[in-house]
Amino acid sequence: MRNLLFFSVIVFSTFIAFSQEKNTVIIYFSINEQTLSAKNQLIIYNIANTPLIDSIEIVAYTDFLGTENYNQELSEKRSKSVYSYLIKKGIPKNKIVILKGMGIYPNSNASERTDTSDRGIAAHRIAEIRYSIIADKQNELISKDTLSANNINEEELEVGRQIVLENIIFYGGTPLFKTESEPALDELAYIMNKYTDLKIEIQGHICCQTDGKDGYDMINNNYTLSVNRAKAVYDFLIRSGIDKKRMTYKGFGSAKKRFPEEKNEEEENLNRRVEIMILEK
């Protein structure tokens, strides 16, 4: 390999300017329910804490069960539940530009049902939350600790060296990437595609626990959160064309925290991280 170009590891506080395209998150409801589950509250809470939100659209649906009027009212109640929770968590009302209940999900009917244990269709009992970021107000704030490829050569990429990717950021309690993770993920994919001899281990870590154990994943309903986060990076790289034989992944739970007892949100974010260990070059 020659000098590694354009590779940087940027601290969590970095904001990268990117286009104002909408990001969409989908939450699911039980039959006839409009209240938010704990999982849905967590997802919405993390959206509310996304930096520099410009606007939010909320659109909710139901499955085919119930009358047309009932479903219209239920979908409106679902969208208002999301709205109320976002307001409660600090989103200004003027940021929510669309609030709609659309009634029955388009083309929802019993013939489309594949899960016979569900009287309706779970995938249609949803609310879509679409949000965009203020692109022109973002600043690129690079730490003094930034690792720049222009200053690194092949000899410095030693086997066993760990590269901390602090700007791969997850929603709390989930293996879901936040939008600001995209530049770091794309950069990692670029490097892996460019330097085909590089083999890595992807290592996941969590914050906010002191027992060394792994955390609860509210999306997958298991206690392997750090493993699931490492696998999320692994899966992203596979989708980017990287041979899975060049990668392994592993979770360390809360056993290798950089800050043993987090004192603030920043230390929590720095413990909630992904690291890349170089296995071969």
Helices and strands as residue ranges (DSSP letters): E 8-9, E 23-28, H 38-48, E 53-62, H 68-88, G 93-95, E 96-104, G 110-112, G 122-124, E 126-133, G 135-137, E 147-148, G 149-151, G 154-156, E 162-165, G 179-181, H 182-194, E 199-204, H 225-239, G 244-246, E 247-251, H 265-271, E 274-280
